[in-house]
Amino acid sequence: MTKKLSVILLVLALLSTMTLAADKITVWLTGHNNEEMGIIKDVTEASFTAKTGIAVEYTNLSWGDFETRFLLAAASGEAPDVGGAGALFIPELGLRGAMMDLSKMPGFNEVYNRAYPGFYRSLQYQNITFGVPYSATVSTAFQRDDILKDLGIKSINTWDELKQVLPKMQAKNTNFALQWYLTETLYADVNMFMWQRGADDYNADLTKSGYDDPQCIIAFKDFVEFYTKYKIPKELPHHQAFVSGDLALLIQYPNFYQNLIHAAPQIAGKWSMVQAPGYNIGGKINRTTTGGGSALGIFNASKKKNQAWEFIKWITDESVQLEFSKRIMDQIKGSMFLPSNRGAISKISIDAKAAEVFNTALNTSKSSIYGLVAPKHRRRYLQMAAQRCILEGEDPEKSIRKAADEHNEELRRKQVEYNRYIKELLKKK
């Protein structure tokens, strides 16, 4: 009897091992450090795998080579089940047939509505959804309350107000800084001005550039003039300058908040996080900034789409997102995991007022809209346009119209290149 029982137990153990192996999925994420990946793996094993029996094999890619790795994987047919990357890259793969339309999965609407609506601008094309956000970031403003108070400035709500007080600030050796200076990421600063005026990178049906829209031209002129006319810095270390007082107001991402909390005790109580300035349009201030985050999609080549979808549902769940956020902030000082789940933001382990600022900013934020032109090209058009104006003195309207022409030329080429892919996708919808 004992021998028979041992054989039965051995068979059950083997079956269990085989089932677990059969239910293992591969997940590639991008841009996490080793400590974050350790936490993600621990939570996955203790929560997801323990409850579902689905093991997860993670690979962490760098921002430097993730696009190449994904493209090679898709071309070779050796793709993971789930791919996690910058949001704009996922539709690029999707249009070429590598990623599936997630709206076909059961319970999609519930998962879709967990995230902030502006995030999906980067993840959709022609109402096909290729990805779901699992982390968040958003631009907010940080101000030195003590310095502004000494200058008699209570708050700065609009760009016009900022223009009025900048001379006073600069006379006292302090200033304002945009987030990305003249780097290749300055498109996010330009987008902020554009969106606040109702303009965008493309027209409404994504068939033409939006850069020559009248409101976009006004927004771009304002962006340029902050550097040329109002003399904000082209380069200055944000953290150091904010702590020293050389900057009394700046735009930054959420990690800046954590850095100030943990690495700048000397200015504790002297600063606050607030909404970015905006345009007063029709009596209402539009403070839209860049928001978004990393996202997950399922490869069409995956033979475990249901298990992959279970993973995506799990990792975007409010309780799981809060666990990631708590452990990352507790264990990695100065770091922040901002949940993409709207219900989780007000419950993360930070000051309640700061959490509300993040929530308000995320609710009004936008991510770059996905169009057929690869993001790296579109960003280069804006960077070159800005640099021509700020460094070489070119007229802003002439420069942004030149960017629109370049954008339209590339868009025409992409419309031909992607035509058959789009027809095929729309047939399946």
N, C-alpha and C positions, 0 to 999 in steps of 0.2 A: 504493500500500500504506500509506504514511504517513497519507494523507488518510483512508483507510478505518479505520485504527487510531484516529485522532483522533475519528472519529465514534462508534466503538464505546465509547471511553473516556468521551466526553461522555454517551452514552446510559446507561452504567453509573452515572456520577455523578448523573445526573438520577433514575435509578431508586433509587439509594441515598438521595438527598435525600427522594424521595417516601415511601420506606419508613419513614425516620426520622420524617417528619412524621406519617405514619399511626400510628406507635407512640408519639406524644407523649401523656402523661397529665398531667392537672392535679391538683395536690395543695395543699390549704389546710391550713396549720398554724396554731397559736395560741400567742401569748405568747413567742416567741423574740425576742431582741434582734438588731440588725443584724449584729453580729459572729458570733453563733451561726448565723444564716441563711447568712452567707457561707461558713462552714465546711461546713454541711450541703449547700449547693449544690456546693461544690468536691468533696466526697467522692462525692456522687451522680454527677457527671459523670465523675469518674475511675474509679469502681468500677461503679456500676449501669448507667449509659448505655453506657459503654465495653464492658461484657460482654454486655448484652442488646439494645442498639440502641434501647432505650426512653428517650426524652427525658422530662424531668420539668420542668414549669412550676410553680414554687412561688408561692403567695401567703401572706403572713404576716399573720394577723389579731391584733388586740389583745384582751386579756381583757375590755375594756370593751364591745366590740360584736360579739364572735364569734357569740353566740347569734342576734342579729338577722340577721347576714349569712347564717348557715346556714339559718335558717328561711325567709328571703326566697328564697334559692337553691333550696331544696327545693320551695317553692310555685310558683316560676316555671319549674321544669324546667331551670334553667341551673346546676345543681349541678356541683361538681368531680367527678372520678373518685374521689378519696380525700379524706376529711375528717379532720383531726386536731384534737382539742379535749379539754377536760376530760372525764374518763371518764363522769360521770353524765349529761352532755348527749347522748351518742351514743345510748343506748337511748331517750331522749325522742324523737329523730328516728326511730329504728327502729320504735317502736310505731306511729307515724303512717305507716309504709310507706315512709319515705325511705331507710333503710339496709337492706342485705341481711344475712341470717343467714350469717355467715362460716363456720359449721360445715359448710356445703355445699361449700366450696372444697377442692381436692385438697391433701393433706398438712396439713390443719388441725390434727390432734392434735399433730403435731410442733411446729408454730408455737405452739399454745396452751400447751404444756408448757414453753416457754422462759421464760415469765414467772412471777412469784410468784403462787400460787393465790389469795391474798386479794384481788388486784387485780381479779379478774373479778366480784366482788360488785357492782361499779359498772357492769359492762359487759353484764350478762345480765338477762333476764327470762324466767321459765318455761323455763329451760334453752336459750333462744335467745341466741346470742352475737353482739352487734352490733359489737364492737370488740376490738382487740388492743393492749396497752400497748407503747409504744416508748421511754418514759423512766420514771424512777422517782424517788420521794421518800419519805422516812420520818422519823418523829419519833424522836429519841434524846435522851439526857440529856448535858449537859456540866457538869463539876464542876471547881471550883478545888481541886486536891489539896492545895495548900499551906495554904489557909485551913481546910479540913476537918481536916487533920492537926494544925494548931495547936489545934483544938477537941477533939482526941482522937476524931475521927470517921473511921473507916477507909472505910466505904461506907454507902450508903443504898439498901436493896434493896426496901423496901415502904413503902406510904403510912403505915402505923402507925409504922414507924421514923422516917419524916420528921416526923410529928407530935411524936414524943418529943424530937427534937433541934432543932426549929425555935426553941423559946424560947432555947436556948443560942446558936444562930446569931444570932438577932435581938439578943441581949444584946451581941454583938460587932459589931453594925452590918452584918450580912450577912443574906441571905434566899434564898428559893426563888421562882422564877417559872414559871407555866404559859406555854404558847406564845402564846396568842391574847388574853389579858386579857379585856376585855368587848366585843370587836369582834364583827362578824357571823360571824367564823370560829371563835368559841368552841365551836361544835358539835364541832370536832375534839378539843378538850380533854374535853368531856363524853363524846363517843364513847369515848375512851380509858378513862375510868373505867367506863362501861357495859360495854364488851367484856370488860374484865378480870374483871367479875363475871358474865359469861355472858349479859348482856342485850343488846338491840339496838333499833334504831329501829322495827322492825316485829316482829310475831309470825312464827312459822316459815313460814306460807303467805302472808305479805304482805297479809293481809286486815284487820289491825287495827294500831293503834299499839302499840309496845312500851314507851312511856314510863310506863305505869302498872303495868308488871311490878314485882313486889316488889324484885328485884335492881337494876332501873334506879332505883327510888326511893332505895335505899341509896346507889348510886353518885352520884346527883345531889346528895344531902345532903352526901356527902363533898366533892364538887367545891365546893359553895357554902361549906361550913365552912372550907375553906382560905382563903377570902377574909374571911369574917365572924368566925370564931373564931380562926384561926391567923394572920391579918393578913398574908397575902402581898400583894404590890403589885398594884394594879389597872392600873397603867400605869408603865412604866419602860423606857428604851431598853436592849434586851437586851445588845447588844455593849458599849456604854459601861459599863454597870453590871457586866458580867462582868469586864471588864478592870480596872475600879477596885476590884473586890471587894465592891461593894454586893450582888451576887448571887454566891453560891457554888455554886448548883445551878439549872439551868433546863432546859426542854425546847425543842428547836429542830429545824429542818430541816437537810439536809446542807450548804447553802451557808454555814451558820454555821461549820462546820469549816474550810472554805476561807478564810473571812474572818479567822478567828483565826490561821491559818497565815501569811497574807500581810499582815495589817494589825495584828497585835498581837505583835510580836517581844518586847516587854517582859515578857510572861508565858509565853514559850516554856519548856516543861518544867514548868510549874506547873499545868497543866490536863490533863484527859483526857476523852474521849468514852466514855460507858458506856450500858448499857441503862437505860431509864426505870424508875422504881419501879413496883411492881405490887401486887396483892393476893395474899396467901398463902392459897390455897384448897386444902384437903386436903393440905397439906404441899408443894405446888408453887406457885411464884410465877408468876402470869400477868402478863407485862409487855407485852401487846399494845398497840401504838400505831397511829396512823394511817399507812398506807402506800398508795401508789398512783402515779399519774402520768398524763401525757397519753397518749391512745390514738388509734388509726386505725381508720376504718371505710370501707366502700365503698358509694357511693350506688347505689341501685337504678336510677337514671336513667343510670348510666354505660354506655357502649357498649364499654368496654374493661376489663371486670371481670377478665379473665385477666391483663392487663398490670398492673392495679392490685394484684392479689393477688401478682404477682411482686415488686412494689415493697415490699409489706408483709413478705413473706418475707425480702427482702433487708435492710430496715432493722432488723429484729429479730434478725438473725444476730449471733452473738457477736463475730466479727471486726469487723463494721461498727460495732457498738455501742462496742467498745473504741477504734476509730479516732475516733469522735465524741468519746468521753470524753477521750482523750489530747489531741486537738487543741484542744478547748475549754478544758481546764485549762491547757495549755501557753501558749495564745495569749491567753486572757482571764483575767488574774490575779484570783483571788477567786471565779471561777465554777466550777461543777461540773455535769457531765452524768453523772448516775447511771444506769447501764444498767438496763433492765427485764429483760434477759436474765440468768438466774440464774448461768449459767456465766461471765459476764463480771465480776461484782462483785469476786471475789477477785483479779482481774488488773489492776484499774485503778491508775493511777499515784499511789497514796497509801500511807501507812504500813500495813503488813500488819495490825496490830492494829485500826486504824480500819476497814479494809475488812471485817474479821471482825465488828466491831460492827454495821456496816451490814447485812451478810449475815444475821446472827442476827435483827436487828430486822425486816428485810424478810420473813424466813421466817415470823415470827409475826404480822406486821402484818395489818391489814384496811383495806379502803377502805369508804366508806359504801355500804350496800346500796341498790340501785336499787329503788324502789317507785313507785307511780303518782303520788304527790305530788311536784311539782317541788321539787328541792333547795332553791331559794331560800325556799320557804314553810316547809319543815321546819326549815331553819336558823333562820328568824326565830322559830319557836315556842320553840326552845331559848334563843336569845338573849334574847327577852323574858322567859322564865321565870327565867333567871339574873339578869337585871338587876332584876327585881321583888324577888328575894330579897336580892341583894347591896347594891342601892342604896336599896331601900324597906323592907326588913325582912320581906318576906312569907315565910310558912312554906314551906320547900322542897317538902314533900310536896304541899301544896295547889297550889303553882305548877306542879310537873311534871305533876300530874293535869289541871290546866287545859290544859297543852300537849298532853296526850294527847287531851283532848276536841276541841281545835282540829284536831289531826292527823286524828282519826277522821272529823270532819265533812268535811274536805277530801278524805279518802280515799273516802268514800261518793260524793261528787260525781265524782271521777275514775274510779271503777269504772263509773259509768254512761257517762261521756264516752268511755272507752277500750274499752268492752265490744265494740263491733263490730270495732275494730282487733285486739284480742286474739284474737277468734274467727277472724278472717281469717288471722292469723299462725299460730295453732295448726293450722289446716286445711292450711297449706302445709308444716308441719314433717314 
